[in-house]
Amino acid sequence: MKQHIISPEASQDLEEIIDYFTNRNIDAGERFIDEFNKKCRSEC
């Protein structure tokens, strides 16, 4: 199984994106997280 490593900079960007969504629309934030996780799993 392939392993992906998220750089500290990318991790910070993801946190900011998640904060943006959750402050405006919690459902959109949850969908973003779900889709991101699906994409990471499917790229393995």
C-alpha positions in Angstrom: 0.0 0.0 0.0 1.3 3.4 -1.0 1.7 6.0 1.8 1.1 9.7 1.3 2.8 12.3 3.4 1.2 15.7 3.9 3.8 18.4 4.4 3.4 20.8 7.4 2.6 23.6 5.0 -0.1 21.5 3.3 -1.5 20.5 6.7 -1.7 24.1 7.7 -3.5 24.9 4.5 -6.0 22.1 5.0 -6.7 23.3 8.6 -7.4 26.8 7.2 -9.7 25.4 4.5 -11.6 23.3 7.1 -11.9 26.3 9.4 -13.2 28.4 6.6 -15.9 25.9 5.7 -16.9 25.1 9.3 -17.3 28.8 10.2 -19.6 29.3 7.2 -21.3 26.0 6.7 -20.6 22.9 8.8 -22.2 20.6 6.3 -19.9 21.9 3.5 -16.9 21.4 5.8 -17.8 17.8 6.6 -18.3 17.1 2.9 -14.9 18.6 2.1 -13.2 16.4 4.7 -15.1 13.3 3.6 -14.2 13.9 -0.1 -10.6 14.7 0.7 -10.3 11.5 2.7 -11.9 9.4 -0.1 -9.6 10.9 -2.6 -6.5 10.1 -0.5 -7.7 6.5 -0.1 -8.4 6.1 -3.8 -5.0 7.3 -4.8 -3.2 4.5 -3.0 
